[in-house]
Amino acid sequence: MGGGKSALKWGVAAAVLAIGYADLARGGMTLAPIFLVVGYAVLVPVAILS
């Protein structure tokens, strides 16, 4: 019952966070914070609440 959708949401959140941290490790100062804020402030709560 919706387990696949929840797993997909967690996967998207993890992917966005991984991209953010990878960009941050490369010295990115523009996209990294955007990805991290969207990941932590939007996608993770959506995944938790679903």
N, C-alpha and C positions, 0 to 999 in steps of 0.2 A: 504494500500500500504506500506508494510514493517513495520507497526506499531508493530507487534509481535516481529520482529527481534530487533527493537530498544529497546523495553521493556526488552527483554532477555539480551541485552547488558548492560542495566542499572542494571538489577538484578544481573548479574555476577559481575559487578563493585562494587555494594553495598555489595555483599557477601564477596568478597575479602577484601574490606575495613573493614568489620565487623570482619572477621577472624584476620586481622592484628591488629585491636584495642583490640580484646579479648586477643590475645597472648601478646600484649604489657602490658595489665593490669595484666596479670599473671607473668610479669617480663621477658618475652621472649625478648632477645636482638639479636637473629639471624634471625628468620623467620619473626618477626613483621615488621622490616624495609623493608624487601624484599616485603612482601605483600602490605605494604602501598605505596611504590614507584611504584610498578607495577600497583596498583589500581589508584593512582592519576596521574601518568605520562603516562600510556598507556591506561588503560581501560576506564577511564572517558573521555579523549579526543576522543577515538574511539566512545564512545556512543554519545557524543555531535555532532560529525561530521557525524554520520549516520542518 
